[in-house]
Amino acid sequence: MTYEAYEMIRQLGLQWPATQADVALIRENIKHNDCYVLEINGVIQATVSHLKNKALDFIIDLPFVMWFAVDPAAQAKGTGENELSRTHDYS
């Protein structure tokens, strides 16, 4: 799902790590960051990963999103907004 979600970014020629996500890279992301998924009826619809360490606290006190992906079939339906809002508490 992550690979498919980044198709448009790959077409633009951007070489972000998530655009080339394979199983090994996804496992590293899960190991080193806080990762969340939105699953509906047993199918992952969206994922978001926050930087686990506090390396950017000197810039901002909000979570830094490392990866964010929404299944192309679930895009433009509020799925991503739902995933982001449930993984943060900005209050």
PDB file of N, CA, C and O in Angstrom:
ATOM      1  N   MET A   1       0.824  -1.182   0.000  1.00  0.00           N
ATOM      2  CA  MET A   1       0.000   0.000   0.000  1.00  0.00           C
ATOM      3  C   MET A   1       0.874   1.255   0.000  1.00  0.00           C
ATOM      4  O   MET A   1       0.589   2.203  -0.731  1.00  0.00           O
ATOM      5  N   THR A   2       1.924   1.271   0.802  1.00  0.00           N
ATOM      6  CA  THR A   2       2.803   2.440   0.860  1.00  0.00           C
ATOM      7  C   THR A   2       3.431   2.709  -0.503  1.00  0.00           C
ATOM      8  O   THR A   2       3.461   3.854  -0.953  1.00  0.00           O
ATOM      9  N   TYR A   3       3.927   1.679  -1.157  1.00  0.00           N
ATOM     10  CA  TYR A   3       4.551   1.841  -2.468  1.00  0.00           C
ATOM     11  C   TYR A   3       3.556   2.426  -3.470  1.00  0.00           C
ATOM     12  O   TYR A   3       3.893   3.347  -4.213  1.00  0.00           O
ATOM     13  N   GLU A   4       2.343   1.899  -3.492  1.00  0.00           N
ATOM     14  CA  GLU A   4       1.313   2.392  -4.413  1.00  0.00           C
ATOM     15  C   GLU A   4       0.919   3.836  -4.101  1.00  0.00           C
ATOM     16  O   GLU A   4       0.672   4.625  -5.013  1.00  0.00           O
ATOM     17  N   ALA A   5       0.860   4.178  -2.825  1.00  0.00           N
ATOM     18  CA  ALA A   5       0.458   5.525  -2.426  1.00  0.00           C
ATOM     19  C   ALA A   5       1.448   6.588  -2.893  1.00  0.00           C
ATOM     20  O   ALA A   5       1.063   7.736  -3.112  1.00  0.00           O
ATOM     21  N   TYR A   6       2.704   6.223  -3.044  1.00  0.00           N
ATOM     22  CA  TYR A   6       3.731   7.175  -3.450  1.00  0.00           C
ATOM     23  C   TYR A   6       3.999   7.177  -4.962  1.00  0.00           C
ATOM     24  O   TYR A   6       4.995   7.752  -5.401  1.00  0.00           O
ATOM     25  N   GLU A   7       3.153   6.563  -5.745  1.00  0.00           N
ATOM     26  CA  GLU A   7       3.355   6.503  -7.196  1.00  0.00           C
ATOM     27  C   GLU A   7       3.493   7.892  -7.815  1.00  0.00           C
ATOM     28  O   GLU A   7       4.400   8.113  -8.618  1.00  0.00           O
ATOM     29  N   MET A   8       2.627   8.820  -7.465  1.00  0.00           N
ATOM     30  CA  MET A   8       2.679  10.155  -8.048  1.00  0.00           C
ATOM     31  C   MET A   8       3.993  10.857  -7.688  1.00  0.00           C
ATOM     32  O   MET A   8       4.559  11.575  -8.513  1.00  0.00           O
ATOM     33  N   ILE A   9       4.467  10.655  -6.484  1.00  0.00           N
ATOM     34  CA  ILE A   9       5.730  11.269  -6.059  1.00  0.00           C
ATOM     35  C   ILE A   9       6.887  10.695  -6.879  1.00  0.00           C
ATOM     36  O   ILE A   9       7.782  11.435  -7.286  1.00  0.00           O
ATOM     37  N   ARG A  10       6.873   9.374  -7.125  1.00  0.00           N
ATOM     38  CA  ARG A  10       7.905   8.767  -7.967  1.00  0.00           C
ATOM     39  C   ARG A  10       7.862   9.350  -9.376  1.00  0.00           C
ATOM     40  O   ARG A  10       8.906   9.609  -9.975  1.00  0.00           O
ATOM     41  N   GLN A  11       6.660   9.556  -9.904  1.00  0.00           N
ATOM     42  CA  GLN A  11       6.524  10.112 -11.248  1.00  0.00           C
ATOM     43  C   GLN A  11       7.103  11.523 -11.337  1.00  0.00           C
ATOM     44  O   GLN A  11       7.547  11.943 -12.405  1.00  0.00           O
ATOM     45  N   LEU A  12       7.100  12.249 -10.232  1.00  0.00           N
ATOM     46  CA  LEU A  12       7.695  13.582 -10.196  1.00  0.00           C
ATOM     47  C   LEU A  12       9.219  13.538 -10.098  1.00  0.00           C
ATOM     48  O   LEU A  12       9.888  14.566 -10.198  1.00  0.00           O
ATOM     49  N   GLY A  13       9.753  12.336  -9.902  1.00  0.00           N
ATOM     50  CA  GLY A  13      11.196  12.170  -9.829  1.00  0.00           C
ATOM     51  C   GLY A  13      11.792  12.391  -8.457  1.00  0.00           C
ATOM     52  O   GLY A  13      13.015  12.425  -8.314  1.00  0.00           O
ATOM     53  N   LEU A  14      10.954  12.543  -7.441  1.00  0.00           N
ATOM     54  CA  LEU A  14      11.457  12.731  -6.079  1.00  0.00           C
ATOM     55  C   LEU A  14      11.877  11.376  -5.508  1.00  0.00           C
ATOM     56  O   LEU A  14      11.151  10.392  -5.648  1.00  0.00           O
ATOM     57  N   GLN A  15      13.012  11.326  -4.886  1.00  0.00           N
ATOM     58  CA  GLN A  15      13.577  10.075  -4.390  1.00  0.00           C
ATOM     59  C   GLN A  15      13.541   9.973  -2.872  1.00  0.00           C
ATOM     60  O   GLN A  15      14.542   9.612  -2.253  1.00  0.00           O
ATOM     61  N   TRP A  16      12.409  10.285  -2.271  1.00  0.00           N
ATOM     62  CA  TRP A  16      12.267  10.125  -0.828  1.00  0.00           C
ATOM     63  C   TRP A  16      12.313   8.643  -0.488  1.00  0.00           C
ATOM     64  O   TRP A  16      11.882   7.819  -1.295  1.00  0.00           O
ATOM     65  N   PRO A  17      12.824   8.282   0.684  1.00  0.00           N
ATOM     66  CA  PRO A  17      12.879   6.866   1.048  1.00  0.00           C
ATOM     67  C   PRO A  17      11.528   6.147   0.935  1.00  0.00           C
ATOM     68  O   PRO A  17      11.473   5.014   0.457  1.00  0.00           O
ATOM     69  N   ALA A  18      10.462   6.783   1.362  1.00  0.00           N
ATOM     70  CA  ALA A  18       9.155   6.120   1.320  1.00  0.00           C
ATOM     71  C   ALA A  18       8.709   5.801  -0.097  1.00  0.00           C
ATOM     72  O   ALA A  18       7.921   4.877  -0.297  1.00  0.00           O
ATOM     73  N   THR A  19       9.195   6.544  -1.087  1.00  0.00           N
ATOM     74  CA  THR A  19       8.781   6.284  -2.470  1.00  0.00           C
ATOM     75  C   THR A  19       9.311   4.954  -2.981  1.00  0.00           C
ATOM     76  O   THR A  19       8.766   4.380  -3.923  1.00  0.00           O
ATOM     77  N   GLN A  20      10.368   4.472  -2.361  1.00  0.00           N
ATOM     78  CA  GLN A  20      10.976   3.202  -2.771  1.00  0.00           C
ATOM     79  C   GLN A  20      10.804   2.134  -1.696  1.00  0.00           C
ATOM     80  O   GLN A  20      11.584   1.183  -1.631  1.00  0.00           O
ATOM     81  N   ALA A  21       9.797   2.287  -0.863  1.00  0.00           N
ATOM     82  CA  ALA A  21       9.618   1.396   0.289  1.00  0.00           C
ATOM     83  C   ALA A  21       9.465  -0.059  -0.140  1.00  0.00           C
ATOM     84  O   ALA A  21       8.587  -0.408  -0.930  1.00  0.00           O
ATOM     85  N   ASP A  22      10.339  -0.890   0.399  1.00  0.00           N
ATOM     86  CA  ASP A  22      10.203  -2.332   0.255  1.00  0.00           C
ATOM     87  C   ASP A  22      10.029  -2.894   1.665  1.00  0.00           C
ATOM     88  O   ASP A  22      10.019  -2.140   2.638  1.00  0.00           O
ATOM     89  N   VAL A  23       9.896  -4.184   1.776  1.00  0.00           N
ATOM     90  CA  VAL A  23       9.638  -4.792   3.087  1.00  0.00           C
ATOM     91  C   VAL A  23      10.745  -4.456   4.084  1.00  0.00           C
ATOM     92  O   VAL A  23      10.454  -4.152   5.241  1.00  0.00           O
ATOM     93  N   ALA A  24      11.993  -4.503   3.663  1.00  0.00           N
ATOM     94  CA  ALA A  24      13.111  -4.213   4.576  1.00  0.00           C
ATOM     95  C   ALA A  24      13.060  -2.770   5.067  1.00  0.00           C
ATOM     96  O   ALA A  24      13.265  -2.516   6.254  1.00  0.00           O
ATOM     97  N   LEU A  25      12.793  -1.832   4.178  1.00  0.00           N
ATOM     98  CA  LEU A  25      12.728  -0.426   4.569  1.00  0.00           C
ATOM     99  C   LEU A  25      11.534  -0.164   5.477  1.00  0.00           C
ATOM    100  O   LEU A  25      11.636   0.622   6.420  1.00  0.00           O
ATOM    101  N   ILE A  26      10.417  -0.803   5.210  1.00  0.00           N
ATOM    102  CA  ILE A  26       9.240  -0.660   6.067  1.00  0.00           C
ATOM    103  C   ILE A  26       9.526  -1.217   7.455  1.00  0.00           C
ATOM    104  O   ILE A  26       9.119  -0.621   8.452  1.00  0.00           O
ATOM    105  N   ARG A  27      10.214  -2.343   7.535  1.00  0.00           N
ATOM    106  CA  ARG A  27      10.579  -2.905   8.846  1.00  0.00           C
ATOM    107  C   ARG A  27      11.487  -1.950   9.617  1.00  0.00           C
ATOM    108  O   ARG A  27      11.322  -1.787  10.826  1.00  0.00           O
ATOM    109  N   GLU A  28      12.437  -1.322   8.941  1.00  0.00           N
ATOM    110  CA  GLU A  28      13.310  -0.346   9.598  1.00  0.00           C
ATOM    111  C   GLU A  28      12.506   0.846  10.105  1.00  0.00           C
ATOM    112  O   GLU A  28      12.747   1.338  11.207  1.00  0.00           O
ATOM    113  N   ASN A  29      11.564   1.303   9.310  1.00  0.00           N
ATOM    114  CA  ASN A  29      10.708   2.412   9.724  1.00  0.00           C
ATOM    115  C   ASN A  29       9.934   2.048  10.990  1.00  0.00           C
ATOM    116  O   ASN A  29       9.867   2.840  11.929  1.00  0.00           O
ATOM    117  N   ILE A  30       9.363   0.874  11.013  1.00  0.00           N
ATOM    118  CA  ILE A  30       8.596   0.409  12.175  1.00  0.00           C
ATOM    119  C   ILE A  30       9.502   0.284  13.401  1.00  0.00           C
ATOM    120  O   ILE A  30       9.101   0.627  14.513  1.00  0.00           O
ATOM    121  N   LYS A  31      10.705  -0.200  13.195  1.00  0.00           N
ATOM    122  CA  LYS A  31      11.645  -0.398  14.301  1.00  0.00           C
ATOM    123  C   LYS A  31      12.100   0.921  14.920  1.00  0.00           C
ATOM    124  O   LYS A  31      12.286   1.001  16.134  1.00  0.00           O
ATOM    125  N   HIS A  32      12.279   1.953  14.102  1.00  0.00           N
ATOM    126  CA  HIS A  32      12.901   3.189  14.578  1.00  0.00           C
ATOM    127  C   HIS A  32      11.944   4.357  14.793  1.00  0.00           C
ATOM    128  O   HIS A  32      12.363   5.402  15.291  1.00  0.00           O
ATOM    129  N   ASN A  33      10.676   4.210  14.434  1.00  0.00           N
ATOM    130  CA  ASN A  33       9.720   5.307  14.553  1.00  0.00           C
ATOM    131  C   ASN A  33       8.419   4.816  15.175  1.00  0.00           C
ATOM    132  O   ASN A  33       8.190   3.612  15.283  1.00  0.00           O
ATOM    133  N   ASP A  34       7.578   5.747  15.578  1.00  0.00           N
ATOM    134  CA  ASP A  34       6.240   5.411  16.055  1.00  0.00           C
ATOM    135  C   ASP A  34       5.349   5.308  14.825  1.00  0.00           C
ATOM    136  O   ASP A  34       5.179   6.280  14.090  1.00  0.00           O
ATOM    137  N   CYS A  35       4.783   4.128  14.606  1.00  0.00           N
ATOM    138  CA  CYS A  35       4.014   3.877  13.385  1.00  0.00           C
ATOM    139  C   CYS A  35       2.579   3.478  13.732  1.00  0.00           C
ATOM    140  O   CYS A  35       2.323   2.733  14.678  1.00  0.00           O
ATOM    141  N   TYR A  36       1.670   3.998  12.936  1.00  0.00           N
ATOM    142  CA  TYR A  36       0.243   3.745  13.140  1.00  0.00           C
ATOM    143  C   TYR A  36      -0.379   3.356  11.807  1.00  0.00           C
ATOM    144  O   TYR A  36       0.078   3.786  10.749  1.00  0.00           O
ATOM    145  N   VAL A  37      -1.422   2.541  11.868  1.00  0.00           N
ATOM    146  CA  VAL A  37      -2.168   2.191  10.664  1.00  0.00           C
ATOM    147  C   VAL A  37      -3.651   2.387  10.916  1.00  0.00           C
ATOM    148  O   VAL A  37      -4.125   2.256  12.044  1.00  0.00           O
ATOM    149  N   LEU A  38      -4.368   2.699   9.867  1.00  0.00           N
ATOM    150  CA  LEU A  38      -5.823   2.735   9.900  1.00  0.00           C
ATOM    151  C   LEU A  38      -6.280   1.535   9.086  1.00  0.00           C
ATOM    152  O   LEU A  38      -6.040   1.454   7.882  1.00  0.00           O
ATOM    153  N   GLU A  39      -6.936   0.614   9.758  1.00  0.00           N
ATOM    154  CA  GLU A  39      -7.388  -0.621   9.127  1.00  0.00           C
ATOM    155  C   GLU A  39      -8.907  -0.637   9.120  1.00  0.00           C
ATOM    156  O   GLU A  39      -9.541  -0.401  10.149  1.00  0.00           O
ATOM    157  N   ILE A  40      -9.486  -0.913   7.971  1.00  0.00           N
ATOM    158  CA  ILE A  40     -10.936  -1.009   7.830  1.00  0.00           C
ATOM    159  C   ILE A  40     -11.255  -2.352   7.199  1.00  0.00           C
ATOM    160  O   ILE A  40     -10.782  -2.669   6.107  1.00  0.00           O
ATOM    161  N   ASN A  41     -12.062  -3.137   7.899  1.00  0.00           N
ATOM    162  CA  ASN A  41     -12.441  -4.466   7.412  1.00  0.00           C
ATOM    163  C   ASN A  41     -11.227  -5.321   7.060  1.00  0.00           C
ATOM    164  O   ASN A  41     -11.233  -6.040   6.061  1.00  0.00           O
ATOM    165  N   GLY A  42     -10.192  -5.236   7.885  1.00  0.00           N
ATOM    166  CA  GLY A  42      -9.006  -6.066   7.699  1.00  0.00           C
ATOM    167  C   GLY A  42      -8.039  -5.582   6.638  1.00  0.00           C
ATOM    168  O   GLY A  42      -7.066  -6.273   6.334  1.00  0.00           O
ATOM    169  N   VAL A  43      -8.281  -4.408   6.064  1.00  0.00           N
ATOM    170  CA  VAL A  43      -7.416  -3.869   5.006  1.00  0.00           C
ATOM    171  C   VAL A  43      -6.810  -2.549   5.481  1.00  0.00           C
ATOM    172  O   VAL A  43      -7.533  -1.660   5.930  1.00  0.00           O
ATOM    173  N   ILE A  44      -5.498  -2.422   5.384  1.00  0.00           N
ATOM    174  CA  ILE A  44      -4.836  -1.181   5.768  1.00  0.00           C
ATOM    175  C   ILE A  44      -5.179  -0.113   4.746  1.00  0.00           C
ATOM    176  O   ILE A  44      -4.953  -0.281   3.547  1.00  0.00           O
ATOM    177  N   GLN A  45      -5.731   0.993   5.240  1.00  0.00           N
ATOM    178  CA  GLN A  45      -6.142   2.103   4.389  1.00  0.00           C
ATOM    179  C   GLN A  45      -5.163   3.273   4.430  1.00  0.00           C
ATOM    180  O   GLN A  45      -5.037   4.021   3.460  1.00  0.00           O
ATOM    181  N   ALA A  46      -4.468   3.427   5.564  1.00  0.00           N
ATOM    182  CA  ALA A  46      -3.540   4.545   5.711  1.00  0.00           C
ATOM    183  C   ALA A  46      -2.490   4.211   6.765  1.00  0.00           C
ATOM    184  O   ALA A  46      -2.726   3.412   7.671  1.00  0.00           O
ATOM    185  N   THR A  47      -1.339   4.835   6.626  1.00  0.00           N
ATOM    186  CA  THR A  47      -0.276   4.697   7.614  1.00  0.00           C
ATOM    187  C   THR A  47       0.347   6.064   7.875  1.00  0.00           C
ATOM    188  O   THR A  47       0.373   6.929   6.998  1.00  0.00           O
ATOM    189  N   VAL A  48       0.836   6.239   9.067  1.00  0.00           N
ATOM    190  CA  VAL A  48       1.604   7.438   9.401  1.00  0.00           C
ATOM    191  C   VAL A  48       2.697   7.020  10.380  1.00  0.00           C
ATOM    192  O   VAL A  48       2.470   6.215  11.283  1.00  0.00           O
ATOM    193  N   SER A  49       3.884   7.583  10.181  1.00  0.00           N
ATOM    194  CA  SER A  49       5.024   7.320  11.051  1.00  0.00           C
ATOM    195  C   SER A  49       5.538   8.643  11.585  1.00  0.00           C
ATOM    196  O   SER A  49       5.740   9.599  10.835  1.00  0.00           O
ATOM    197  N   HIS A  50       5.746   8.683  12.885  1.00  0.00           N
ATOM    198  CA  HIS A  50       6.299   9.876  13.538  1.00  0.00           C
ATOM    199  C   HIS A  50       7.729   9.572  13.947  1.00  0.00           C
ATOM    200  O   HIS A  50       8.048   8.460  14.366  1.00  0.00           O
ATOM    201  N   LEU A  51       8.582  10.576  13.818  1.00  0.00           N
ATOM    202  CA  LEU A  51       9.955  10.454  14.272  1.00  0.00           C
ATOM    203  C   LEU A  51       9.935  10.125  15.763  1.00  0.00           C
ATOM    204  O   LEU A  51       9.361  10.872  16.555  1.00  0.00           O
ATOM    205  N   LYS A  52      10.555   9.017  16.148  1.00  0.00           N
ATOM    206  CA  LYS A  52      10.508   8.555  17.532  1.00  0.00           C
ATOM    207  C   LYS A  52      11.387   9.383  18.460  1.00  0.00           C
ATOM    208  O   LYS A  52      10.968   9.731  19.564  1.00  0.00           O
ATOM    209  N   ASN A  53      12.587   9.696  18.027  1.00  0.00           N
ATOM    210  CA  ASN A  53      13.460  10.458  18.921  1.00  0.00           C
ATOM    211  C   ASN A  53      13.071  11.931  18.870  1.00  0.00           C
ATOM    212  O   ASN A  53      12.260  12.338  18.038  1.00  0.00           O
ATOM    213  N   LYS A  54      13.625  12.686  19.721  1.00  0.00           N
ATOM    214  CA  LYS A  54      13.257  14.100  19.852  1.00  0.00           C
ATOM    215  C   LYS A  54      14.250  15.006  19.126  1.00  0.00           C
ATOM    216  O   LYS A  54      14.492  16.128  19.571  1.00  0.00           O
ATOM    217  N   ALA A  55      14.820  14.547  18.034  1.00  0.00           N
ATOM    218  CA  ALA A  55      15.868  15.273  17.328  1.00  0.00           C
ATOM    219  C   ALA A  55      15.418  16.639  16.821  1.00  0.00           C
ATOM    220  O   ALA A  55      16.252  17.526  16.642  1.00  0.00           O
ATOM    221  N   LEU A  56      14.134  16.827  16.588  1.00  0.00           N
ATOM    222  CA  LEU A  56      13.656  18.106  16.053  1.00  0.00           C
ATOM    223  C   LEU A  56      12.944  18.959  17.091  1.00  0.00           C
ATOM    224  O   LEU A  56      12.332  19.965  16.731  1.00  0.00           O
ATOM    225  N   ASP A  57      13.003  18.596  18.351  1.00  0.00           N
ATOM    226  CA  ASP A  57      12.340  19.372  19.396  1.00  0.00           C
ATOM    227  C   ASP A  57      12.825  20.812  19.455  1.00  0.00           C
ATOM    228  O   ASP A  57      12.082  21.697  19.879  1.00  0.00           O
ATOM    229  N   PHE A  58      14.056  21.059  19.037  1.00  0.00           N
ATOM    230  CA  PHE A  58      14.567  22.435  19.064  1.00  0.00           C
ATOM    231  C   PHE A  58      13.873  23.313  18.021  1.00  0.00           C
ATOM    232  O   PHE A  58      13.941  24.539  18.108  1.00  0.00           O
ATOM    233  N   ILE A  59      13.203  22.701  17.032  1.00  0.00           N
ATOM    234  CA  ILE A  59      12.498  23.446  16.004  1.00  0.00           C
ATOM    235  C   ILE A  59      11.013  23.588  16.344  1.00  0.00           C
ATOM    236  O   ILE A  59      10.444  24.675  16.243  1.00  0.00           O
ATOM    237  N   ILE A  60      10.402  22.488  16.745  1.00  0.00           N
ATOM    238  CA  ILE A  60       8.958  22.463  16.972  1.00  0.00           C
ATOM    239  C   ILE A  60       8.625  21.357  17.962  1.00  0.00           C
ATOM    240  O   ILE A  60       9.308  20.334  18.000  1.00  0.00           O
ATOM    241  N   ASP A  61       7.590  21.553  18.757  1.00  0.00           N
ATOM    242  CA  ASP A  61       7.235  20.547  19.757  1.00  0.00           C
ATOM    243  C   ASP A  61       6.124  19.599  19.275  1.00  0.00           C
ATOM    244  O   ASP A  61       5.596  18.812  20.060  1.00  0.00           O
ATOM    245  N   LEU A  62       5.778  19.676  18.002  1.00  0.00           N
ATOM    246  CA  LEU A  62       4.780  18.777  17.437  1.00  0.00           C
ATOM    247  C   LEU A  62       5.463  17.555  16.826  1.00  0.00           C
ATOM    248  O   LEU A  62       6.642  17.622  16.477  1.00  0.00           O
ATOM    249  N   PRO A  63       4.745  16.448  16.693  1.00  0.00           N
ATOM    250  CA  PRO A  63       5.353  15.257  16.081  1.00  0.00           C
ATOM    251  C   PRO A  63       5.804  15.546  14.650  1.00  0.00           C
ATOM    252  O   PRO A  63       5.119  16.247  13.904  1.00  0.00           O
ATOM    253  N   PHE A  64       6.952  15.005  14.280  1.00  0.00           N
ATOM    254  CA  PHE A  64       7.457  15.135  12.921  1.00  0.00           C
ATOM    255  C   PHE A  64       7.027  13.898  12.143  1.00  0.00           C
ATOM    256  O   PHE A  64       7.383  12.777  12.507  1.00  0.00           O
ATOM    257  N   VAL A  65       6.275  14.097  11.090  1.00  0.00           N
ATOM    258  CA  VAL A  65       5.777  12.974  10.281  1.00  0.00           C
ATOM    259  C   VAL A  65       6.893  12.521   9.346  1.00  0.00           C
ATOM    260  O   VAL A  65       7.363  13.281   8.499  1.00  0.00           O
ATOM    261  N   MET A  66       7.303  11.278   9.517  1.00  0.00           N
ATOM    262  CA  MET A  66       8.326  10.692   8.649  1.00  0.00           C
ATOM    263  C   MET A  66       7.686  10.206   7.344  1.00  0.00           C
ATOM    264  O   MET A  66       8.086  10.607   6.251  1.00  0.00           O
ATOM    265  N   TRP A  67       6.694   9.343   7.484  1.00  0.00           N
ATOM    266  CA  TRP A  67       5.986   8.783   6.331  1.00  0.00           C
ATOM    267  C   TRP A  67       4.496   8.970   6.555  1.00  0.00           C
ATOM    268  O   TRP A  67       4.013   8.900   7.685  1.00  0.00           O
ATOM    269  N   PHE A  68       3.784   9.203   5.487  1.00  0.00           N
ATOM    270  CA  PHE A  68       2.327   9.284   5.527  1.00  0.00           C
ATOM    271  C   PHE A  68       1.825   8.767   4.189  1.00  0.00           C
ATOM    272  O   PHE A  68       2.215   9.275   3.137  1.00  0.00           O
ATOM    273  N   ALA A  69       0.971   7.771   4.223  1.00  0.00           N
ATOM    274  CA  ALA A  69       0.480   7.185   2.978  1.00  0.00           C
ATOM    275  C   ALA A  69      -0.968   6.758   3.139  1.00  0.00           C
ATOM    276  O   ALA A  69      -1.380   6.260   4.187  1.00  0.00           O
ATOM    277  N   VAL A  70      -1.728   6.965   2.072  1.00  0.00           N
ATOM    278  CA  VAL A  70      -3.124   6.535   2.024  1.00  0.00           C
ATOM    279  C   VAL A  70      -3.293   5.675   0.776  1.00  0.00           C
ATOM    280  O   VAL A  70      -2.832   6.034  -0.308  1.00  0.00           O
ATOM    281  N   ASP A  71      -3.952   4.552   0.941  1.00  0.00           N
ATOM    282  CA  ASP A  71      -4.242   3.678  -0.196  1.00  0.00           C
ATOM    283  C   ASP A  71      -4.890   4.521  -1.290  1.00  0.00           C
ATOM    284  O   ASP A  71      -5.846   5.245  -1.011  1.00  0.00           O
ATOM    285  N   PRO A  72      -4.399   4.448  -2.529  1.00  0.00           N
ATOM    286  CA  PRO A  72      -4.988   5.247  -3.598  1.00  0.00           C
ATOM    287  C   PRO A  72      -6.502   5.093  -3.720  1.00  0.00           C
ATOM    288  O   PRO A  72      -7.188   6.053  -4.072  1.00  0.00           O
ATOM    289  N   ALA A  73      -7.029   3.920  -3.439  1.00  0.00           N
ATOM    290  CA  ALA A  73      -8.477   3.697  -3.518  1.00  0.00           C
ATOM    291  C   ALA A  73      -9.232   4.416  -2.401  1.00  0.00           C
ATOM    292  O   ALA A  73     -10.444   4.612  -2.502  1.00  0.00           O
ATOM    293  N   ALA A  74      -8.535   4.806  -1.346  1.00  0.00           N
ATOM    294  CA  ALA A  74      -9.172   5.468  -0.203  1.00  0.00           C
ATOM    295  C   ALA A  74      -8.876   6.971  -0.164  1.00  0.00           C
ATOM    296  O   ALA A  74      -9.322   7.662   0.752  1.00  0.00           O
ATOM    297  N   GLN A  75      -8.132   7.480  -1.142  1.00  0.00           N
ATOM    298  CA  GLN A  75      -7.781   8.898  -1.144  1.00  0.00           C
ATOM    299  C   GLN A  75      -8.994   9.752  -1.481  1.00  0.00           C
ATOM    300  O   GLN A  75      -9.931   9.303  -2.142  1.00  0.00           O
ATOM    301  N   ALA A  76      -8.954  11.005  -1.007  1.00  0.00           N
ATOM    302  CA  ALA A  76     -10.010  12.011  -1.234  1.00  0.00           C
ATOM    303  C   ALA A  76     -11.330  11.621  -0.572  1.00  0.00           C
ATOM    304  O   ALA A  76     -12.402  12.025  -1.023  1.00  0.00           O
ATOM    305  N   LYS A  77     -11.244  10.830   0.505  1.00  0.00           N
ATOM    306  CA  LYS A  77     -12.436  10.411   1.243  1.00  0.00           C
ATOM    307  C   LYS A  77     -12.316  10.737   2.733  1.00  0.00           C
ATOM    308  O   LYS A  77     -13.143  10.298   3.532  1.00  0.00           O
ATOM    309  N   GLY A  78     -11.299  11.499   3.106  1.00  0.00           N
ATOM    310  CA  GLY A  78     -11.095  11.843   4.504  1.00  0.00           C
ATOM    311  C   GLY A  78     -10.300  10.804   5.271  1.00  0.00           C
ATOM    312  O   GLY A  78     -10.099  10.950   6.477  1.00  0.00           O
ATOM    313  N   THR A  79      -9.842   9.756   4.595  1.00  0.00           N
ATOM    314  CA  THR A  79      -9.107   8.678   5.258  1.00  0.00           C
ATOM    315  C   THR A  79      -7.817   9.192   5.879  1.00  0.00           C
ATOM    316  O   THR A  79      -7.523   8.889   7.036  1.00  0.00           O
ATOM    317  N   GLY A  80      -7.056   9.956   5.134  1.00  0.00           N
ATOM    318  CA  GLY A  80      -5.796  10.489   5.643  1.00  0.00           C
ATOM    319  C   GLY A  80      -6.003  11.450   6.791  1.00  0.00           C
ATOM    320  O   GLY A  80      -5.273  11.405   7.781  1.00  0.00           O
ATOM    321  N   GLU A  81      -6.981  12.311   6.670  1.00  0.00           N
ATOM    322  CA  GLU A  81      -7.295  13.241   7.752  1.00  0.00           C
ATOM    323  C   GLU A  81      -7.666  12.475   9.018  1.00  0.00           C
ATOM    324  O   GLU A  81      -7.243  12.839  10.116  1.00  0.00           O
ATOM    325  N   ASN A  82      -8.442  11.433   8.867  1.00  0.00           N
ATOM    326  CA  ASN A  82      -8.835  10.592  10.000  1.00  0.00           C
ATOM    327  C   ASN A  82      -7.606   9.979  10.659  1.00  0.00           C
ATOM    328  O   ASN A  82      -7.485   9.991  11.884  1.00  0.00           O
ATOM    329  N   GLU A  83      -6.696   9.445   9.852  1.00  0.00           N
ATOM    330  CA  GLU A  83      -5.495   8.808  10.382  1.00  0.00           C
ATOM    331  C   GLU A  83      -4.618   9.817  11.115  1.00  0.00           C
ATOM    332  O   GLU A  83      -4.135   9.533  12.211  1.00  0.00           O
ATOM    333  N   LEU A  84      -4.409  10.979  10.529  1.00  0.00           N
ATOM    334  CA  LEU A  84      -3.572  11.989  11.178  1.00  0.00           C
ATOM    335  C   LEU A  84      -4.199  12.502  12.471  1.00  0.00           C
ATOM    336  O   LEU A  84      -3.502  12.678  13.470  1.00  0.00           O
ATOM    337  N   SER A  85      -5.498  12.740  12.459  1.00  0.00           N
ATOM    338  CA  SER A  85      -6.137  13.302  13.651  1.00  0.00           C
ATOM    339  C   SER A  85      -6.178  12.310  14.804  1.00  0.00           C
ATOM    340  O   SER A  85      -6.139  12.727  15.962  1.00  0.00           O
ATOM    341  N   ARG A  86      -6.254  11.050  14.537  1.00  0.00           N
ATOM    342  CA  ARG A  86      -6.316  10.072  15.635  1.00  0.00           C
ATOM    343  C   ARG A  86      -4.958   9.738  16.209  1.00  0.00           C
ATOM    344  O   ARG A  86      -4.876   9.150  17.287  1.00  0.00           O
ATOM    345  N   THR A  87      -3.881  10.099  15.513  1.00  0.00           N
ATOM    346  CA  THR A  87      -2.545   9.802  16.032  1.00  0.00           C
ATOM    347  C   THR A  87      -1.895  10.987  16.717  1.00  0.00           C
ATOM    348  O   THR A  87      -0.780  10.865  17.222  1.00  0.00           O
ATOM    349  N   HIS A  88      -2.567  12.139  16.748  1.00  0.00           N
ATOM    350  CA  HIS A  88      -2.023  13.341  17.383  1.00  0.00           C
ATOM    351  C   HIS A  88      -2.998  13.879  18.406  1.00  0.00           C
ATOM    352  O   HIS A  88      -4.210  13.693  18.299  1.00  0.00           O
ATOM    353  N   ASP A  89      -2.453  14.540  19.384  1.00  0.00           N
ATOM    354  CA  ASP A  89      -3.269  15.353  20.292  1.00  0.00           C
ATOM    355  C   ASP A  89      -2.551  16.691  20.372  1.00  0.00           C
ATOM    356  O   ASP A  89      -1.555  16.836  21.080  1.00  0.00           O
ATOM    357  N   TYR A  90      -3.073  17.667  19.635  1.00  0.00           N
ATOM    358  CA  TYR A  90      -2.420  18.966  19.569  1.00  0.00           C
ATOM    359  C   TYR A  90      -2.804  19.895  20.713  1.00  0.00           C
ATOM    360  O   TYR A  90      -2.323  21.027  20.769  1.00  0.00           O
ATOM    361  N   SER A  91      -3.653  19.444  21.619  1.00  0.00           N
ATOM    362  CA  SER A  91      -4.075  20.328  22.709  1.00  0.00           C
ATOM    363  C   SER A  91      -3.022  20.455  23.785  1.00  0.00           C
ATOM    364  O   SER A  91      -3.228  21.165  24.769  1.00  0.00           O
TER     365      SER A  91
END
